């Protein structure tokens, strides 16, 4: 469990760094509102919306990714700022991490945490694909086609409307 917590922190550090690097590349500077992970991801989304062509999927992908990351960020914040218990599996009960923030107790099972870490570990790749798309390439994944929408769902779990 301790290793999983360390992995969670490192993965979120990579996500925040990816978002900030792309914001700087898109805007030429890092605005003050890009402070913290949530601010960096929201600023990244705003920068993508401003920078990308309207006929691309970029704005929709950025909004969908930011929205999907929010639930994972809540788990990260709970573990990093309110961890109250690490329980090993006992009988049929799975191993869990528990946290309390703002009077609300929550937990995540080992299996769910591993699934979350698997998804999060590849998300930093999506940032540059969305914010710096190779629109001239035939295999560009931000052109709005059914095939590309399915690809984003399959590769990154992003369900587009």
N, C-alpha and C positions, 0 to 999 in steps of 0.2 A: 504494500500500500504506500509506503514512503516513497518508493521509486516511482509509482504512478503519480503521486503528488508532484514530485520533481519534474517528471515529464510534462505534466499539465502546465506548470509554470514556464518551462522552456518553450513549449509549443505556443503558448500565448505570447511570449516575448517575441517569437518569430513572426507571428501574425501582426502584432503591433508594429514591429520594425518594417514589415512588408507594406503595411498601410501607410506609414509615415514616409517611407522611401518613395512610394508612388505619388503621394501628395506633393512632395518636394519636386519630383520630376514633372508633375502636371502643372503646378502653380508657380514653381520657382522658389518657393519658400515654405516654411512650416508655420501655419497660423497658430496663434495662442490657443484657439479652440480645439486644436488637435492634441490636447493634453490628456493622457490616460488612454486606455485601450478603446473605450466606448467613443471618446472624442476623436481619436485617430481614425476609427472605422467610419464614423459618421462624416467626418471631413473628407475622407477618401471617396465615399459615395457621392458627396456633393461635387467634388472635383471631377469625378468620372462623368456625371450628368452634364456638367458644363463643357467638357472636352470632347466627348464622343459624338459621332454623327447620329442624328435622330433615327436613321433606318437600321442602326445596329441594335443588338440585344444588350449592349453595355449598361445602359441605365437600369433596365429591368434586372439584369444579373446582379448589379451592384446593390440594388434595393433588396433583392431576394437574399443575397449572401449576408448583408448586414442584418436583416430580420432573422435569418436562421442562426446567425452567430449570437444573437441576444440571449437565447435560452442557454447556450453553452457558456456565455459570459456570466450569467447568473450562477451557474454551477461553480465556475472558476472563482467568482467573488465570494461565494459561500464558503468554499474550501479554504481560500487564502485569508479571509477576514473573519470567519466565524466557526472554524473547525472545532467540534466538541467531542468527536468520538471516531475511533477506528475499531471496527469489530471484525474479528475473524469469522469465518463460516462455522456454524454450529448446527449439526444435524442437517436439516433441509433448509435452514436459514442461510442466505448468501452473506458473504463478507460485504461490509458496507462502510462508507464514510458518512458521517453526520455533521451537520452544521446548523447554527442558529444565527440569523440576522434579523434585526428589527422585530424580535419576538416570534419569528416564524422558524420552526424547526423543519429541516428537510434532510434527506439522505439520498445516496446513490449507491447502487450495488456495484460490486467489482466488475461484473459483466457489462453493465451499462457504462461504467467509467471507461472500460477498455474499448467499447464501441465508439464512445465519444472521442477518445484519444486517437483512434484510427481515422476517423473523419477529419478531426482538427489537424492532424499531422500533414495532410496534403492540401489543406485550404490555402496556405500561403502561395501555392502555385497559381491559384485562381485569380489572385489580386492582379498580378502583372498581365495575365491573359485578358482580363477585363479592361484594365486601364491603359494597356499599350498593345492593342490588338494589331495583328498583321493583316489588315483589311485587303491588301493586294494579293495575299496568298489564296489559292484555291481551297485549301483546307482550313481557312479561318473559321473559328468556332463562334464568332459573335454576329454572324449574319443570321437574320431571323428566318430559319427554316425549321421544319419539323425534325429533321435529322439532328440539327445542332441543339435544339431544345431537349431532345432525347439524350444526346451526348452529355449535356450538363446535368441532367437528372441521374444518369448512370454513373458518370465519373465523380461528381461532387454532391450528389443528393439534392440538387437545387430544382425544386418543383416550380416551374414557371407557369403563371396564369395563362 
